[in-house]
């Protein structure tokens, strides 16, 4: 287990020292610039997730069925996840070592992995299956929303955790 | 400063005071403000993509409007209330940043865009509702809306970036 922690820390150090970590840290405007992309992808991803889950629990959008809606939005959703991962990684690389010890960031990463895995596996199966019980659909929607909410809240919290830590450190 | 009396009043309201004095009020309201973006901006982008013929091409525009509008209005109300509450914490400081002024200008333009659409193409929606291609005016509206709302978010981010954390 300690090897994994060592590897993770080494990776964070490498990110901190990488050219993009340096470039974004040293520039006044690069960080907020990348952050705006992160936020916009968040907005659209959140919108899509909410829409699909609403459809899953029976809110009808015309005569579009849930599988149709999900299939139509899937490329857009995957695109958003891609933009969020890339922009998020760039933002992370400016203070990777600090993030390594940030509990909110760790929580966010756990939620992120769970949310992505859940969306691509279990939720997808529930959506595609025509005869799932209403209870299962409600449970799936609730889990999906809670996992993504965890990612969002973790993201909000990590900024405050850093602020608090840097205020303590000087 | 022409808004001085309004700023002073906002600053002294109960919610303005709570934002300044409570440890948790500002982060909680800020979080609600940011997360409501998923409903508001997320749905606006989906609407715009429909106007631009880039998503839901087989669903009539009117149906998308009908289904998304209640959520959009509710989310916008939440954004407005939380936004004004955050602003009340220190109106003069917010107003002193260029990003706040820009954000308000973009917000007004985005609202104008909606009004103009409703007065023109919105009135003839039945005629182009089910067409394979949306009219050029609708595409311009969608594009303007995307650009303006993205600017609003960018300026909002800018405000948080130039103002030191409390």
Interface residues (C-beta under 8 A of the other chain):
Chain A: X31 X32 X35 X36 X39 X40 X42 X43 X44 X45 X46 X47 X48 X49 X50 X51 X61 X62 X64 X72 X73 X76 X149 X152 X153 X156 X160 X163
Chain B: X27 X30 X31 X34 X35 X37 X38 X39 X40 X41 X42 X43 X45 X46 X49 X55 X56 X59 X60 X63 X64 X67 X150 X153 X154 X157 X158 X161 X165
